[in-house]
Amino acid sequence: QVQLVESGGGLVQAGGSLRLSCAASGTIFSLTAMAWYRQAPGKQRELVASIPRGGNINYADVVKGRFTITRDNSKSTVYLQKNSRKPEGTGVYYCNARPCGSTVGKWGRGTQVTVSS
């Protein structure tokens, strides 16, 4: 069974460093498509970025240039780095893992990020 544990959230200053991590288990990570979603206050959950096991990384238009998604298959972990120094990005960030052959992804519990100006 796939299990995901997100970490790295909390209160962050607008110009401060933010790097989220999602450690996966119960799946062959190198064959698993990973993604980060965000649910901002009062809004629906939406895709931030996805990184398949091979192929092109995809970013939501609203975050292009502001976030970077990477993965380390040796650590079964996917990361999301905030590059923008603007006071943006507050919300709950969820990790999603879709193993090879699955049409439905597994969700993590989420990690709260609050960006202050």
N, C-alpha and C positions, 0 to 999 in steps of 0.2 A: 504494500500500500504506500502510495506516495505521501510523503510528509514534507512540509515546507516550514522553515522558521526564518522569519524576517527579523532584521535588527538594524540599528543605526539611526532610528528616528529620535524625535525629541524636539526641543526648542532650539532653533537655529537663528542666528542673526543673518540678515539679508546678505551680507558679504562674507559670511562664514562658510565653513566647509560642511558639505553634506554628502555622505556616501552611504547608501543603503545596501545591505547584503541579504541574500536569500539562500540559505543552505538547504539543499534537497537531499532526500534519502528515499529508498524504496523504488528507485527507477534507475535505468541506465542513463546517467545524466547526459552523456555525450550524444545520445539519440533523442533527447528531450528538447522540445521547443519551449523556451522560457520567455516570460513577459512580465512587465510591470504595469499595473493599473493604478489609478488614483481616483479617490472619491473626495472631491472638495466639499466643504460645508454647503448643504442644501442642493447638491447636484448629484447626478447619477455617476456611477463608476465608469471611468473611461480609460482607454488605452493610453499609456505614456510611451512605451517602447517595447518592441519584441525582438528577440534574437533567436532565430531557429538554429537547429543543430548544424546547418550548413546553409549558405546562401546569404541573402541580403538582410541587413538590419533595417527595421522599420521604426520610424518615429512619427508620433502624432504631429500634425502641422504646427500646433500651438506650442510645441516644446522643442522643435528643431533648433539646434544650436544652443539650447539651454540645458539639456541633459545628455548624458552619455551612458549607454548600456554596454556592459561587457560581461563575459562569462569566463570562468576558470574551470575547465572540465576536470582538472586534477583535484580540485577541491569541491566539485559538485556545487558550485556557488555562482550565482548571478549577481551582478552589482548594478547600481544606478547612481551615477554621480551628477550632482547639480553643478553646472558651470556658471550659471547666471548669478550676478551679484544683486539682482533686483529682489524686492520683497515679494516673491511669488512662490507658489508651489505648496501652500498649506493644504493639508488633507491627509487622509489615511491611504497609505500606499500598500497595495496588495501584490504579492508575487503569484504568478500563475505558471503551472507546469503542465505541458501536454506531451505525454510520452508518445513515442513512435507507434503508430497504429491506432491511437485514440483520437476520437473526435471531440472529446470533452476534456477540458483542463481541470486541474486540481488547484484549489485556492489555499493560500496561506491565511493566517488570521489577521494580517495587516499590522502596520506600524504607523503610529501617528507622527506626522511632521508638522510643526508649526514654525513658520518663517516670520520673524519679526523685523520691522523696519527700523 
